[in-house]
Amino acid sequence: MKLTDCIKEKKLKATELEIWGPYLRKEWENQFASHLSEEEKQRINLNRRGGFQGYLWHLFSYRMRDCLQREEADQAFRQVSGESCYVFYQLSNKVWIMESPSRLSVEDLAEECDVYVVDKQFTWTYVRTHEKEWCGPYFCRR
């Protein structure tokens, strides 16, 4: 089930915005990848460069930051508190502001690709990639 359908079916309190994507991607990078130099960011293709699409989650797949992976990541996400969070995408400007992430499950995000969930203070993040067999999901605390 796609996230939009899940939000409707579960009657989750969520606000959809179409313009916050660039801001949240940059803030995520600032909060979780600030320890990397610009050269390191280029080397791991963290951002779009030339004709190549970058991915913020390369921070984890290239092991440039400690994180939990796979089932451990899913378990950590299941245990985050009920504070508000953002859900945003690498390749879309769509953003969801979720009022109760504890009602949002790992299974609700299973079909999503390159999706980032982060609390409003950017103290933790949960990421699902398009390379489901090889990379992720990831969970990291700042």
BAKOL-350956 format. One line per field, with one value per atom (N, C-alpha, C): residue in one letter; z, y, x; residue number from 1. Coordinates in steps of 0.001 Angstrom, whole numbers. Atoms other than C-alpha are relative to their C-alpha. Layout:
BEGIN
aa <- A_... .
pz <- Z_... .
py <- Y_... .
px <- X_... .
i <- NUM_... .
***
This chain:
BEGIN
aa <- M_M_M_K_K_K_L_L_L_T_T_T_D_D_D_C_C_C_I_I_I_K_K_K_E_E_E_K_K_K_K_K_K_L_L_L_K_K_K_A_A_A_T_T_T_E_E_E_L_L_L_E_E_E_I_I_I_W_W_W_G_G_G_P_P_P_Y_Y_Y_L_L_L_R_R_R_K_K_K_E_E_E_W_W_W_E_E_E_N_N_N_Q_Q_Q_F_F_F_A_A_A_S_S_S_H_H_H_L_L_L_S_S_S_E_E_E_E_E_E_E_E_E_K_K_K_Q_Q_Q_R_R_R_I_I_I_N_N_N_L_L_L_N_N_N_R_R_R_R_R_R_G_G_G_G_G_G_F_F_F_Q_Q_Q_G_G_G_Y_Y_Y_L_L_L_W_W_W_H_H_H_L_L_L_F_F_F_S_S_S_Y_Y_Y_R_R_R_M_M_M_R_R_R_D_D_D_C_C_C_L_L_L_Q_Q_Q_R_R_R_E_E_E_E_E_E_A_A_A_D_D_D_Q_Q_Q_A_A_A_F_F_F_R_R_R_Q_Q_Q_V_V_V_S_S_S_G_G_G_E_E_E_S_S_S_C_C_C_Y_Y_Y_V_V_V_F_F_F_Y_Y_Y_Q_Q_Q_L_L_L_S_S_S_N_N_N_K_K_K_V_V_V_W_W_W_I_I_I_M_M_M_E_E_E_S_S_S_P_P_P_S_S_S_R_R_R_L_L_L_S_S_S_V_V_V_E_E_E_D_D_D_L_L_L_A_A_A_E_E_E_E_E_E_C_C_C_D_D_D_V_V_V_Y_Y_Y_V_V_V_V_V_V_D_D_D_K_K_K_Q_Q_Q_F_F_F_T_T_T_W_W_W_T_T_T_Y_Y_Y_V_V_V_R_R_R_T_T_T_H_H_H_E_E_E_K_K_K_E_E_E_W_W_W_C_C_C_G_G_G_P_P_P_Y_Y_Y_F_F_F_C_C_C_R_R_R_R_R_R .
pz <- 0_0_0_57_-886_1244_-1224_1949_-4_83_745_377_-319_907_1465_-1394_4271_950_-840_5767_48_63_4603_742_-605_5688_1518_-1447_9147_681_-501_9501_842_-670_10461_-153_60_11280_-716_832_8483_-911_918_6414_-1157_1192_2845_-555_610_1386_-1234_1243_-2079_-174_231_-1529_986_-1037_1516_-299_301_-134_-33_50_-1011_1367_-1324_2415_936_-921_4324_-409_423_2184_425_-391_2841_1521_-1462_6564_482_-351_6769_-215_287_5115_1049_-999_7494_1365_-1324_10554_87_-70_9666_-735_784_7208_146_-157_8531_269_-281_9509_-1274_1265_5836_-698_844_3646_-1313_1303_268_-926_816_-1381_367_-435_708_-486_477_-171_-1493_1441_-3870_-265_212_-3578_198_-258_-2178_-697_744_-4494_924_-956_-1626_-665_682_-3900_-1502_1470_-7566_-489_543_-9567_-1460_1428_-13298_-422_417_-14802_937_-910_-11793_1188_-1159_-9125_1256_-1287_-5617_956_-1018_-2572_1376_-1361_989_775_-737_2232_-315_240_676_1216_-1256_3971_801_-747_5497_-810_798_2614_-209_95_2326_1378_-1392_6112_452_-404_6596_1300_-1283_9685_566_-655_12207_-33_31_11927_229_-43_12478_-1394_1329_9415_86_196_8274_1178_-1076_11110_1228_-1133_13776_-245_353_11954_133_-121_11699_1474_-1423_15408_685_-592_16378_-414_455_14245_720_-712_15917_1416_-1389_19255_162_-155_18499_691_-764_20676_-917_747_19588_-463_442_18636_-1501_1422_15275_-819_877_12298_-1413_1430_8645_-752_938_5872_-1348_1281_2649_-880_1014_-492_-637_717_-2370_-1336_1384_-5790_-184_70_-4969_1030_-969_-3223_978_-914_-1478_1405_-1409_2310_784_-942_4993_1373_-1405_8445_780_-733_10671_1469_-1399_14097_973_-900_15512_-716_757_13987_589_-584_16423_-683_742_14358_-1430_1318_11189_159_-205_10856_-1109_984_9061_-1230_1091_6958_-875_762_5944_-998_852_4384_-931_721_2805_-1511_1454_-746_-427_307_-524_-376_435_-2231_324_-300_-1091_830_-920_1733_1312_-1233_4837_1027_-1111_8170_1038_-956_10664_976_-947_13865_-262_313_13814_517_-505_15799_-685_733_13460_955_-918_16330_-422_531_14558_-1424_1348_11031_-330_515_9393_-1512_1460_5690_-664_857_3140_-1407_1310_-170_-1122_1148_-3666_-207_122_-3350_1185_-1170_-900_317_-232_-1352_553_-340_-718_1027_-842_1121_834_-919_4164_347_-521_5781_1018_-945_8028_1088_-1102_11397_662_-601_12902_992_-941_15927_-183_214_15534_1163 .
py <- -1182_0_1250_-1252_3441_828_-788_5901_878_-847_8236_-789_853_5386_-414_415_4262_1117_-1142_7736_140_-95_7820_-1160_1185_4266_-17_3_4617_1284_-1303_8157_661_-629_9410_1512_-1454_13079_428_-347_14319_1160_-1121_17440_-213_181_17132_1366_-1215_19853_-390_292_20036_829_-923_22637_-139_80_21613_-1001_1026_18808_503_-481_20815_468_-480_22469_-1170_1128_19177_-853_753_17383_716_-761_20177_-12_25_20269_-1384_1366_16474_-125_36_16770_792_-830_19578_-683_609_17599_-1351_1353_14095_-162_153_14671_1192_-1214_17878_-312_383_15966_-312_308_15262_1277_-1102_17571_-43_-22_18621_-1068_1051_16264_-1377_1290_13332_-145_44_14197_-305_271_14209_-1442_1362_10921_-1055_998_9083_347_-405_10851_295_-372_12352_872_-929_14979_-171_16_15340_760_-630_16140_-396_291_16444_-664_729_13937_-1130_1113_11613_400_-226_11403_-413_339_11513_-455_461_9957_298_-300_11192_-1269_1240_7598_-635_477_6987_250_-244_8435_-1294_1259_5072_-1167_1146_2680_27_-125_4028_-6_98_3689_1264_-1277_7360_508_-309_7450_-1294_1188_4773_16_120_3502_-1450_1346_510_-332_418_-1523_-1151_1092_-3892_-156_249_-5484_865_-878_-3491_1413_-1321_-284_23_91_-1399_6_74_-2224_1352_-1324_1148_972_-880_2944_-313_381_978_589_-451_2358_1517_-1456_6099_504_-552_8231_635_-519_9833_1432_-1383_13206_137_-262_14805_-285_254_13987_438_-269_14743_-1300_1085_12179_677_-634_13262_-968_883_11800_613_-457_12007_625_-394_12432_721_-707_14362_1120_-1086_17595_-204_298_15974_-254_155_16145_-256_214_14786_453_-306_16325_-912_1011_13461_397_-388_14210_-1144_1132_10707_-1123_1010_8657_-1405_1339_5793_-792_684_5000_-323_287_4938_-1193_1225_1450_-228_437_-101_-538_597_-1967_1074_-1099_1318_605_-581_2396_-1029_1097_-978_214_-198_61_1339_-1312_3522_-141_16_4213_1339_-1192_6668_988_-788_7910_176_-376_9649_403_-406_9935_582_-678_12370_775_-800_13948_1480_-1434_17716_646_-532_18281_-640_705_16033_-736_782_13860_-1465_1358_10565_15_166_9395_-1482_1346_6258_134_-136_5681_-1350_1178_3193_372_-284_2983_-743_733_1840_-1307_1219_-850_-914_723_-2901_-1288_1256_-6109_206_-207_-4527_1091_-1172_-1219_381_-456_-348_-1084_-1343_297_380_-539_2515_803_-850_4154_599_-679_6735_1045_-1113_8985_943_-1013_12224_35 .
px <- 838_0_886_-746_1325_-304_121_1856_-1245_1193_-908_-1245_1151_-3435_8_-132_-2120_-450_375_-2546_-1519_1465_-6153_-658_612_-6954_142_-251_-5397_-475_442_-6776_1081_-1133_-3335_-109_-2_-3054_1277_-1148_-799_-362_156_-340_957_-829_917_397_-525_3133_802_-726_4684_1262_-1111_7398_1147_-1028_9450_1109_-992_11430_1435_-1389_14568_515_-401_14647_315_-216_14301_1193_-1177_16888_1281_-1194_19394_183_-97_18591_441_-413_18952_1511_-1438_22366_784_-688_23373_60_68_22327_723_-558_23544_1332_-1231_26425_936_-816_28009_1470_-1387_31160_788_-677_31947_446_-455_33982_-784_665_32602_581_-628_35104_-540_553_33848_-1436_1381_30256_-44_-50_31167_410_-512_33071_-1081_1047_30029_-1317_1195_27544_-1173_1039_25587_-1061_913_24033_91_-6_23150_1224_-1208_26251_119_-54_26569_-1294_1191_24171_-373_217_24224_-860_858_21537_757_-587_22953_-1085_943_21324_572_-440_21540_327_-233_21376_1356_-1365_24812_883_-703_26023_114_18_25081_557_-457_25753_1512_-1459_29313_660_-483_29665_741_-585_30440_-625_618_28220_-565_534_27308_-1519_1461_23755_-384_556_21559_-502_425_20665_-983_954_17946_-950_969_15939_270_-312_17786_-524_522_16829_-1523_1456_13199_-418_329_13150_177_-233_14623_-1105_1073_12020_-1302_1220_9242_-47_-52_10405_137_-93_10586_-1258_1118_8380_-1039_1129_5132_113_-153_6595_-247_233_5870_1251_-1140_8048_-330_135_8629_259_-257_8419_225_-308_10126_771_-572_11628_1235_-1184_14899_-375_283_13301_-1329_1266_10151_9_98_9311_-1153_1099_6345_541_-355_6568_-1280_1093_4287_474_-244_4202_-937_774_3073_-57_169_1657_271_-204_2070_741_-743_4890_-109_126_4284_-1117_1063_1154_432_-562_3283_937_-778_4730_1026_-991_7665_-727_761_5123_-665_605_3459_983_-1039_6760_641_-654_7632_64_13_6679_599_-562_8228_1481_-1399_11555_653_-784_14196_-818_817_12010_756_-683_13326_-1048_848_11554_939_-867_13024_-881_763_11760_259_-91_11257_1273_-1262_14454_1217_-1057_16478_946_-835_17702_86_-50_16897_-549_535_16189_-134_244_14820_-96_-87_15521_-259_207_14211_471_-596_16061_-735_538_15145_765_-813_17837_-293_510_15791_762_-717_17779_1402_-1400_21170_244_-277_20886_-1213_1034_18858_-984_206_16670_1070_-975_18773_-709_468_18168_1245_-1150_20508_-485_191_20552_1165_-1041_22449_963 .
i <- 1_1_1_2_2_2_3_3_3_4_4_4_5_5_5_6_6_6_7_7_7_8_8_8_9_9_9_10_10_10_11_11_11_12_12_12_13_13_13_14_14_14_15_15_15_16_16_16_17_17_17_18_18_18_19_19_19_20_20_20_21_21_21_22_22_22_23_23_23_24_24_24_25_25_25_26_26_26_27_27_27_28_28_28_29_29_29_30_30_30_31_31_31_32_32_32_33_33_33_34_34_34_35_35_35_36_36_36_37_37_37_38_38_38_39_39_39_40_40_40_41_41_41_42_42_42_43_43_43_44_44_44_45_45_45_46_46_46_47_47_47_48_48_48_49_49_49_50_50_50_51_51_51_52_52_52_53_53_53_54_54_54_55_55_55_56_56_56_57_57_57_58_58_58_59_59_59_60_60_60_61_61_61_62_62_62_63_63_63_64_64_64_65_65_65_66_66_66_67_67_67_68_68_68_69_69_69_70_70_70_71_71_71_72_72_72_73_73_73_74_74_74_75_75_75_76_76_76_77_77_77_78_78_78_79_79_79_80_80_80_81_81_81_82_82_82_83_83_83_84_84_84_85_85_85_86_86_86_87_87_87_88_88_88_89_89_89_90_90_90_91_91_91_92_92_92_93_93_93_94_94_94_95_95_95_96_96_96_97_97_97_98_98_98_99_99_99_100_100_100_101_101_101_102_102_102_103_103_103_104_104_104_105_105_105_106_106_106_107_107_107_108_108_108_109_109_109_110_110_110_111_111_111_112_112_112_113_113_113_114_114_114_115_115_115_116_116_116_117_117_117_118_118_118_119_119_119_120_120_120_121_121_121_122_122_122_123_123_123_124_124_124_125_125_125_126_126_126_127_127_127_128_128_128_129_129_129_130_130_130_131_131_131_132_132_132_133_133_133_134_134_134_135_135_135_136_136_136_137_137_137_138_138_138_139_139_139_140_140_140_141_141_141_142_142_142 .
***
